[in-house]
């Protein structure tokens, strides 16, 4: 009889313990909370008794159903059964799982309890210990959340656009990837691509075209709230915004070839035979790129880099480039274009075309991009600024060659004291020092060995 009484008492104790969480008391009722999921906010409704989480319902979410359904169906039961928030995520749906846990944690707070007592780790602490591996450098590097937070921050105001076209305004704080890479003597612009990896297996490649003109920000605060380390690429689609970042792969280090021969696009175009070119409803003038290459004497290379004034750059094969046009008048000129060239491969407002050591410069757009100076009453772009921005090779002396065959030699110091200015002859040089010979219709600036 005594043994039977003890057995019944033990069972009652087990039942009582199963229905409560030690040291946690809730204000009974239903509460609604939300947290960030994979593709947007996840909203949950949680019902509490005084001593337990009674029910959890996922009210809404924006995550891809194929990705999220297992977590939406499974996480509520897991949390209720364990009465804890330090539970494992559903395999294959980590970000949705974490979003549900975060939303439930908010409800726990609203119900007057401390989610930390249920094992919930604050996002801020997760960020501090979060590690990001960087590969593709001379040596593999690992940087932590607290190391990133110690760097100079940038704030951003961006709009994420998902696959359906939905726009989500976002503000936040983080650190530019360019600044992180600078610590290791690298730049994102020197790679063909960068692959971003998340802890749930998601990965996306950012191509060189995007890396050349966009900031990649490693964010740790979104919309005023601390968050996991994630990438934000302002003015780009949300597919590049990777949550729970854990690895950055740098692909294809690009070896930069110094420019030794600088050709003036405006002067060269005067030597070409333009053709009529229909651009939408306009009839403009265009020159075959093969003619431009012929007049500028560029040697055949494997590829040609075509860069715009906005910083966008594309690398095309020589054969493809050689069979297109440069539209020289009208909207967006000079413009790399072709009858069969897809719109996404066109380049508006071309700043330069680069073939190995040869660079064909649009002085018109260089003036717009780099600003102008005035020498002897004429206005143009400073040659020193061109050397600085476009990484022109420095030599002791240079040869200036005009379209009429006139040649003059000049020192680096004198050359940098001058400017390039537009004229009826295409491009002229103007110098402050009378000893430096100005050239009308300048076609080339060539470094002498």
C-alpha positions in Angstrom: 0.0 0.0 0.0 2.8 2.3 0.9 4.7 1.5 -2.3 1.5 2.2 -4.3 1.1 5.6 -2.7 4.7 6.6 -3.4 4.3 5.6 -7.1 1.1 7.7 -7.5 2.9 10.7 -5.8 5.9 10.3 -8.1 3.6 10.3 -11.2 1.8 13.5 -10.0 5.2 15.2 -9.5 6.3 14.3 -13.1 3.0 15.6 -14.5 3.3 18.8 -12.6 6.9 19.4 -13.7 6.0 18.7 -17.3 3.4 21.4 -17.2 5.6 24.2 -16.0 8.9 25.9 -16.6 10.9 26.4 -13.4 11.2 30.1 -12.4 9.1 31.4 -15.3 5.7 33.1 -14.8 3.6 34.5 -17.6 0.6 36.9 -17.7 -1.9 34.5 -19.1 -3.4 35.5 -22.5 -2.6 35.6 -26.2 0.2 37.9 -27.6 1.4 38.7 -31.2 5.0 39.1 -32.0 7.2 39.2 -35.1 10.8 38.7 -36.1 12.9 38.6 -39.3 12.7 35.4 -41.3 14.5 34.5 -44.5 12.6 36.8 -46.9 10.7 39.0 -44.5 9.0 39.3 -41.2 7.3 36.3 -39.5 4.3 37.0 -37.3 3.2 34.5 -34.6 0.4 34.4 -32.0 1.3 32.8 -28.7 -1.1 31.8 -26.0 0.2 31.5 -22.4 -1.1 30.0 -19.2 0.4 31.4 -16.0 3.1 28.7 -16.0 3.5 27.5 -19.6 3.4 28.2 -23.3 0.1 26.7 -24.3 -0.1 27.3 -28.1 1.9 28.9 -30.9 0.4 29.8 -34.3 2.3 31.2 -37.2 0.0 33.9 -38.4 1.9 35.1 -41.5 5.3 35.0 -43.2 7.0 35.9 -46.5 9.4 33.1 -46.8 9.3 30.7 -49.8 6.8 28.0 -48.9 9.1 25.2 -50.3 11.8 26.5 -47.9 9.7 27.5 -44.9 6.8 25.0 -44.6 8.7 22.4 -42.5 9.7 25.1 -39.9 6.2 26.7 -39.9 4.6 23.3 -39.2 7.3 21.9 -36.9 8.8 24.7 -34.8 5.7 25.5 -32.7 5.4 21.9 -31.5 9.1 21.7 -30.7 9.0 24.9 -28.6 5.8 23.8 -26.8 7.1 20.3 -26.0 10.3 21.6 -24.6 9.0 24.9 -23.1 12.3 26.3 -24.2 13.7 28.7 -26.9 17.2 27.1 -27.2 15.9 24.5 -29.5 17.5 23.2 -32.8 16.3 24.7 -36.0 14.4 22.6 -38.5 16.9 21.2 -40.9 16.8 23.0 -44.3 14.8 25.9 -42.9 17.2 27.5 -40.4 16.3 31.1 -41.1 12.5 30.6 -40.9 13.1 28.6 -37.7 15.1 31.4 -36.1 12.5 33.9 -37.2 9.8 31.9 -35.4 11.9 31.6 -32.3 12.6 35.3 -32.3 8.9 36.1 -32.7 8.0 33.8 -29.8 10.7 35.5 -27.7 9.0 38.8 -28.3 5.7 37.4 -27.1 7.4 35.9 -24.0 8.7 39.5 -23.2 5.2 40.9 -23.8 3.8 38.3 -21.4 6.0 39.6 -18.7 8.7 36.9 -18.7 12.4 37.0 -19.6 13.2 34.9 -22.8 16.8 34.5 -21.6 15.5 32.2 -18.9 14.1 30.0 -21.7 17.5 29.8 -23.3 17.0 32.5 -25.9 20.3 34.0 -27.0 20.0 37.7 -27.9 20.8 38.4 -31.5 23.4 41.0 -30.3 25.4 38.2 -28.6 25.0 35.9 -31.5 26.5 38.6 -33.7 29.5 39.2 -31.5 30.5 35.5 -31.7 29.5 35.0 -35.3 32.4 34.2 -37.5 32.9 34.9 -41.2 35.5 33.0 -43.1 37.1 34.8 -46.0 38.8 32.7 -48.7 40.7 33.6 -51.9 43.3 35.8 -50.2 46.9 34.8 -49.8 45.8 33.3 -46.5 42.4 32.3 -45.3 41.0 34.9 -42.8 38.4 34.7 -40.1 36.7 37.9 -38.8 34.2 37.9 -35.9 31.2 40.1 -35.3 32.8 42.0 -32.5 35.8 42.7 -34.7 33.5 44.0 -37.4 31.7 46.2 -34.9 35.0 47.7 -33.8 35.6 49.0 -37.3 34.5 52.4 -38.7 30.7 52.0 -39.4 28.6 53.2 -42.3 24.9 53.9 -42.2 22.7 53.0 -45.1 19.2 53.6 -46.4 18.3 51.0 -49.1 15.4 49.2 -50.7 15.4 45.4 -51.0 13.5 44.1 -54.1 12.5 40.5 -54.0 11.7 38.1 -56.9 8.1 39.2 -56.9 9.0 42.9 -57.2 8.0 43.7 -53.6 10.1 46.6 -52.2 11.1 46.7 -48.6 12.7 50.0 -47.4 15.6 49.2 -45.0 17.9 51.3 -42.9 20.9 50.0 -40.9 24.5 50.2 -39.8 27.4 48.0 -40.8 30.9 48.0 -42.3 31.8 48.0 -46.0 33.4 44.8 -47.3 35.9 47.0 -49.1 37.1 48.3 -45.8 37.4 44.8 -44.4 39.4 43.6 -47.4 41.6 46.6 -47.2 43.0 45.2 -43.9 44.4 42.3 -46.0 45.6 44.5 -48.9 42.8 43.5 -51.2 39.8 45.2 -52.9 36.5 43.7 -54.1 37.0 45.4 -57.4 40.0 43.2 -58.1 38.0 39.9 -58.2 35.9 38.4 -61.0 33.2 37.4 -58.4 32.5 37.1 -54.7 30.3 34.2 -53.4 28.4 34.9 -50.2 27.4 31.9 -48.1 24.9 31.5 -45.3 24.7 29.0 -42.4 21.7 27.3 -44.0 23.5 26.5 -47.2 22.2 29.5 -49.3 24.9 30.9 -51.5 24.9 33.7 -54.2 27.6 35.0 -56.5 28.0 38.8 -56.9 29.6 39.4 -60.4 32.4 41.7 -61.1 30.0 44.2 -62.8 28.2 44.7 -59.5 31.4 44.7 -57.4 32.8 47.5 -59.5 30.0 50.0 -58.7 28.2 48.9 -55.5 29.1 48.8 -51.9 28.7 45.5 -50.2 27.9 46.2 -46.5 28.2 43.6 -43.7 25.4 44.8 -41.5 24.8 44.2 -37.8 21.9 46.5 -37.3 18.7 46.6 -39.4 15.9 49.1 -38.9 17.2 50.1 -35.4 17.5 46.5 -34.2 20.6 44.4 -33.6 20.7 41.5 -36.1 22.9 38.6 -37.3 25.7 39.5 -39.6 24.3 39.8 -43.1 25.1 41.5 -46.4 23.3 44.5 -47.8 23.9 45.7 -51.3 22.1 49.0 -51.8 20.4 49.5 -55.2 20.6 45.7 -55.9 18.1 42.9 -55.7 17.5 41.2 -52.4 19.1 37.9 -53.6 22.4 39.5 -52.7 21.2 40.3 -49.2 22.4 37.2 -47.4 21.3 36.6 -43.8 23.4 34.6 -41.2 26.6 35.2 -43.3 29.3 32.7 -42.5 31.7 32.6 -45.5 32.9 35.0 -48.2 34.7 33.4 -51.2 36.8 35.7 -53.4 37.0 34.3 -56.9 39.4 35.0 -59.8 41.9 37.6 -58.7 42.1 40.0 -61.7 45.6 41.1 -62.5 45.5 44.8 -63.4 47.6 45.7 -66.4 49.0 49.2 -66.3 48.0 51.6 -69.1 51.0 52.7 -71.0 49.3 54.1 -74.1 46.4 56.6 -73.7 44.4 57.3 -76.8 41.9 60.2 -77.2 38.5 58.9 -78.3 37.2 62.3 -79.6 40.3 62.7 -81.9 40.1 59.1 -83.1 36.4 59.4 -83.9 37.1 62.3 -86.3 39.4 59.9 -88.3 36.5 57.3 -88.6 33.6 57.2 -91.0 30.3 57.4 -89.1 27.2 55.6 -90.1 23.5 56.3 -89.4 22.3 54.3 -86.5 18.6 53.9 -85.4 18.3 54.1 -81.6 14.6 53.7 -80.7 12.9 56.6 -82.5 16.1 58.6 -83.1 18.6 58.4 -86.0 22.0 58.9 -84.5 25.6 58.5 -85.7 27.7 55.5 -84.9 31.2 54.3 -85.7 32.1 50.6 -86.0 34.4 49.6 -83.1 36.7 47.9 -85.6 37.4 51.3 -87.1 38.0 52.8 -83.7 40.5 50.1 -82.9 42.2 50.6 -86.2 42.7 54.4 -85.6 43.9 54.0 -82.1 46.3 51.2 -83.0 45.3 48.9 -80.1 46.8 45.4 -80.2 44.5 42.5 -80.2 43.9 41.2 -76.7 41.8 38.4 -75.3 39.3 40.8 -73.7 38.2 44.4 -73.8 37.1 46.3 -70.7 34.2 48.7 -71.4 33.6 51.2 -68.5 30.9 53.8 -68.1 30.9 57.1 -66.3 28.8 55.6 -63.5 31.6 53.2 -62.6 29.9 50.2 -64.2 32.3 48.0 -66.2 31.9 45.0 -68.4 34.6 42.7 -69.9 33.9 41.4 -73.4 35.8 39.1 -75.7 37.8 40.9 -78.3 35.9 39.3 -81.1 32.5 40.4 -79.7 33.7 43.9 -79.1 35.3 44.2 -82.5 31.9 43.6 -84.2 29.8 46.3 -82.5 29.4 50.0 -82.7 30.1 53.1 -80.6 27.2 55.5 -80.9 28.7 59.0 -81.0 25.6 61.3 -81.0 22.3 61.5 -79.2 21.2 60.1 -75.9 23.7 58.3 -73.7 26.6 58.9 -76.2 29.2 57.7 -76.4 27.5 54.3 -76.1 28.7 50.8 -76.7 25.9 49.2 -78.8 25.2 46.8 -81.6 22.1 45.6 -83.5 22.3 42.1 -82.0 23.9 43.1 -78.7 21.5 42.4 -75.8 20.4 45.5 -73.9 22.1 44.3 -70.7 25.5 44.2 -72.5 25.2 47.8 -73.8 27.2 50.5 -72.1 25.8 54.0 -71.8 28.1 57.1 -71.4 31.3 55.2 -72.0 34.3 56.6 -70.1 36.9 54.3 -71.6 37.7 51.1 -73.5 40.8 49.2 -72.3 42.7 46.6 -74.2 45.7 45.5 -72.1 48.2 48.4 -72.0 46.0 50.6 -74.3 43.2 52.7 -73.0 40.8 54.8 -75.2 39.5 57.7 -73.2 36.4 59.8 -73.6 37.6 63.2 -72.5 34.0 64.5 -72.6 33.0 62.1 -69.9 36.3 62.4 -68.1 35.5 66.1 -67.6 32.1 65.2 -66.3 33.4 62.5 -63.9 36.6 64.1 -62.6 35.8 67.8 -62.9 37.6 70.5 -64.8 40.4 73.1 -64.3 41.3 76.2 -66.2 44.6 77.0 -67.8 45.3 80.0 -70.0 41.6 80.7 -70.2 40.7 77.2 -71.4 38.9 74.6 -69.5 39.6 70.8 -69.4 40.3 67.8 -67.2 43.7 67.7 -65.4 46.1 65.1 -66.8 47.3 64.4 -63.2 43.7 63.5 -62.3 43.5 61.1 -65.2 46.8 59.4 -64.2 45.5 59.2 -60.6 42.1 57.8 -61.3 42.9 55.4 -64.2 46.2 54.1 -62.9 48.3 55.3 -65.9 51.9 54.0 -65.8 54.4 56.6 -64.7 57.6 56.9 -66.8 60.4 59.5 -66.9 59.2 60.8 -70.3 56.2 60.5 -72.7 55.5 61.1 -76.3 52.6 63.2 -77.4 51.3 62.3 -80.9 48.8 64.3 -82.9 46.4 63.1 -85.5 48.5 64.9 -88.1 51.6 63.0 -87.2 53.2 65.8 -85.1 55.2 64.4 -82.1 56.7 66.0 -79.0 58.4 64.5 -76.0 57.6 65.7 -72.5 58.7 64.9 -68.9 56.3 63.4 -66.4 56.4 66.6 -64.3 55.5 68.8 -67.2 52.8 66.4 -68.4 51.1 66.4 -65.1 51.0 70.2 -65.1 48.7 70.2 -68.1 45.2 69.3 -69.1 43.1 67.8 -71.9 40.5 70.0 -73.4 38.0 69.5 -76.2 38.3 71.3 -79.5 37.4 71.1 -83.2 40.4 68.9 -83.6 39.1 66.5 -81.0 41.4 66.9 -78.0 44.1 69.4 -77.4 46.7 69.6 -74.6 47.3 72.8 -72.7 50.2 73.4 -70.3 51.1 76.0 -67.7 54.8 75.9 -68.6 55.7 77.5 -71.9 58.5 74.9 -72.4 55.9 72.1 -72.7 54.7 71.8 -76.3 50.9 71.9 -76.6 49.4 69.5 -79.2 46.3 70.2 -81.2 44.3 67.1 -82.2 46.1 64.9 -79.7 45.7 61.2 -80.5 48.1 59.5 -78.2 50.0 59.9 -74.9 52.6 57.1 -74.8 55.0 56.2 -72.0 58.6 55.9 -73.3 60.7 53.0 -71.9 
